[in-house]
Amino acid sequence: MSLFRLEQAEYCYPDGTRAVEAMDLAVEPGRFYGIVGPNGSGKSTLLDLMLGYKEPASGRVLFRDRPLSSWRRRDLAREIALVPQEFALTFPFSVEEIVFMGRYPHIPRFGTPGRKDREAVLRTMERIGIASYRDRYITELSGGEKQRAVVARALVQATNVLLLDEATSNLDIKHGLQLLDLVRQRQARHGVTVVSVFHDLNQALRFCDELILLKRGRLVRCGPAAEAATEETLERVFDVRAKPYFEPSLGCRQAVFWTEGREIGEEMA
Amino acid sequence: MHPLSGKAALQQIILACVLLCLIVVSTGMGYIDIPVPTVFRALWAKTFSLRDMLTGIQETHLVTIFEVRLPRILTAAAVGAGLGLSGAVFQGILLNPLADPYTLGVSAGAAFGASTALLFVPALLGPYTVFIFAFAGAVLTLFAVISLSSSAGGMSSNNLILSGVIVTAILSAGISFCKYLAQERVSVIVFWLLGSLASSTWLEVGLVLSVVGLGFGICLYYARALNIICLGGRTASTLGISPQRTRLILLVTASLIAAVCVAVSGIIGFVGLLVPHMMRGVTGPDHMKLLPVSLLCGGILLLGADTLTRAVLPQEVPIGVLTSLLGGPFFCYIFRRRQMAL
């Protein structure tokens, strides 16, 4: 049984331009998917469709064989969590308060957070290494610290699916890799399904089992990372010259890019 | 998001005690000085229907307490509480610490309604004509602003604020025109706009208290959801909240509270802006804690200001003028201090 299934799903902006066109896609449980494509290819919109935040103009988006729109939001919040790129916070909530918000779907309507919730929050903060600054204001943290609080908020939601929207694009190399390592651990140990929008194709090649390649709202290719990232596909999607190669130190494929008219090594010569 | 910690509960208890004490003390103050123990005894007797305890208290004192002062004092406390609560909710929903209960033009709508009533039909619906017109004006404005902002591509904070500004500008012109038409009778309109709690009645007390009480219940129920909405609509929707629906419910609730307050007391500025600001410094931004203390502190502040103008100052200053006169500089001080802290 596929976890997500898109059947001819389309999404249009209010002004009529199509962000996602007639898309058929199946997401299998327990795997790490990477959505890649150039700017304006519909990556975030596809993620919004899978979140149920946007509704398809036509076609269907099914989650566990039921249309997303028929799910109660609260039930969905116990199944799917989101790590956004960043959130701008006007008010100085503490790190602990932010992480606690992830327990919201588990707290009864008229109830208060119980011991189980508090333990889950504390455990997650410790595992992610933010327990030492749990009382600090989120507004005064650095980008890396803030993003870890955001990840903790999503993990404490205890969902089977984790969606990431360019979660590492505001982080430096080390913090970006740490975050993705953490997510992959979660996938390996708990069987969590991950779907992540990537800005950086090489990060996607390194961490993902499957690639979803988009261009102008259309699905170009979906398949195992090593097979999908061919020279021909990459050039078609990104409109640049590309050369995928096997990187032995990472044990996976990587790719280099250059624009037309300049060959590899020309600069060096 | 935590269960109310001991500290938060303590803050609320202290503020509630201060408010109760202020009500008792304020009742004793005024043209006729009534000793606090007498006030306390009279209030105690009335609250628990103990007729025997009322013997020995002068009849004039009883009339002063229950017919003259208490309606005004309770109205002041309830209006202040309503404005404090409404301001906190508005700042949360609009993610804008400059928002206040009047951001969506509720005050201009009420003022326009009241001006029309005062000018054309001051006694159409009996003694509550102005109140009814003011309230209707506020509610109509609210729905005009909400429909204007939701037609412009989703109910975003900026759309709401901008729609509020536009509608307020149009209504201000309407109010000016009313004043122009009123000619020598303009003073009635001007005095209403300045705000006053004098001549409040028990009916008004009941009305404001019930609306503020009910509104407080609704806002507190959505307080956790409001915290999460501060993370942005997309994240909020992944936590099981419908951001649009929750924001609409809270906007309408907070605006109706503000509408009743304005209809009863006229336009009282700065309470709804200042109180949530001050209190956020005490409790932090968690609305589970912020809303109750904003409610209590608003009541304390407005009752304090009204007692000042009623019983302390040699000449009664309109309450709307007083709150802005005191609130403005104080706001400058807080604003400046926060800039230093950053």
Chai-1 contact restraints between the chains, C-beta under 6 A:
chainA,res_idxA,chainB,res_idxB,connection_type,confidence,min_distance_angstrom,max_distance_angstrom,comment,restraint_id
A,L51,B,T238,contact,1.0,0.0,6.0,A-B,restraint_1
A,Y53,B,R234,contact,1.0,0.0,6.0,A-B,restraint_2
A,Y53,B,S237,contact,1.0,0.0,6.0,A-B,restraint_3
A,R73,B,G240,contact,1.0,0.0,6.0,A-B,restraint_4
A,R74,B,G240,contact,1.0,0.0,6.0,A-B,restraint_5
A,A77,B,L239,contact,1.0,0.0,6.0,A-B,restraint_6
A,A77,B,G240,contact,1.0,0.0,6.0,A-B,restraint_7
A,L82,B,T238,contact,1.0,0.0,6.0,A-B,restraint_8
A,P84,B,T235,contact,1.0,0.0,6.0,A-B,restraint_9
A,F87,B,L231,contact,1.0,0.0,6.0,A-B,restraint_10
A,F87,B,G232,contact,1.0,0.0,6.0,A-B,restraint_11
A,T90,B,L95,contact,1.0,0.0,6.0,A-B,restraint_12
A,F91,B,C230,contact,1.0,0.0,6.0,A-B,restraint_13
A,F91,B,P285,contact,1.0,0.0,6.0,A-B,restraint_14
A,F93,B,P285,contact,1.0,0.0,6.0,A-B,restraint_15
A,E97,B,M1,contact,1.0,0.0,6.0,A-B,restraint_16
A,E97,B,D286,contact,1.0,0.0,6.0,A-B,restraint_17
A,F100,B,M1,contact,1.0,0.0,6.0,A-B,restraint_18
A,M101,B,M1,contact,1.0,0.0,6.0,A-B,restraint_19
A,M101,B,I228,contact,1.0,0.0,6.0,A-B,restraint_20
A,Y104,B,I228,contact,1.0,0.0,6.0,A-B,restraint_21
A,Y104,B,L239,contact,1.0,0.0,6.0,A-B,restraint_22
A,P105,B,L239,contact,1.0,0.0,6.0,A-B,restraint_23
A,P105,B,G240,contact,1.0,0.0,6.0,A-B,restraint_24
A,T112,B,P3,contact,1.0,0.0,6.0,A-B,restraint_25
A,P113,B,P3,contact,1.0,0.0,6.0,A-B,restraint_26
